[in-house]
Amino acid sequence: MTIGDQAGGGRVLSGRGLGPAGSSICVCPKCDYKEAHKRGVPCNQISCPKCGTKMRGENC
């Protein structure tokens, strides 16, 4: 058994906790409202305060 085969040894990128590669700004795709990304809260779980549309990460 190799180290990668042990429980927790392998890593899978699932879009969570991307760190520096993740978005620093959340943008509304409908009205272009922008706000700083809050750590631990994905942009797609935030509704735009202007129009109510779900936000997206700037890199998305």
N, C-alpha and C positions, 0 to 999 in steps of 0.2 A: 504494500500500500504506500502510495506517495503522499506527500504533504497536501497536494491539491485534492486528493481523494478523501481526506479526513473531513469530518463534519465542520462546516464553516470555513474550510480551506479555499474553496472556489468562490469567485465573486461574479455576480450577475448585475449588470446595469439595468435597472428597471425604471429609470427616470426619477428616482428619489435620491436626494442627497448628492446632487451632482457637484456641489461645491463650486469652485471657481469657474467651471465650465457652464454653470447654470445662469439663468437670467438675473440681472440686477435691477431690471425695470419691468413692470407689468404694463401692458398696453391694451387698450380696448380696440378690437378690430373694427368696430362700427363707427365710433366717434373720435378715435385717436387720443383719448384721454390717457395720460401716463402718470404712474406713481411708482415710488421705490418699492422693490420687492421686499416682503417681510420674510425673514428666515423662518423656515418650518411650515410656511403656508404656500402651497403651490398657486401660481397666478390663476390657473383655471378653476380655482375654488373661490375666487374673489369676484364679486359683481361690480361692474363699473358704477360709481356713485352718480354719474350723469345720466346714463341711459339704461342701466341694469343688465347689459350684456356681460357674459363671462369674459374676464380678461385673459390675455395670453402673455407668455414670456416674450421679451423683445427678440430673442434668438429663434423663436419658433416660427 
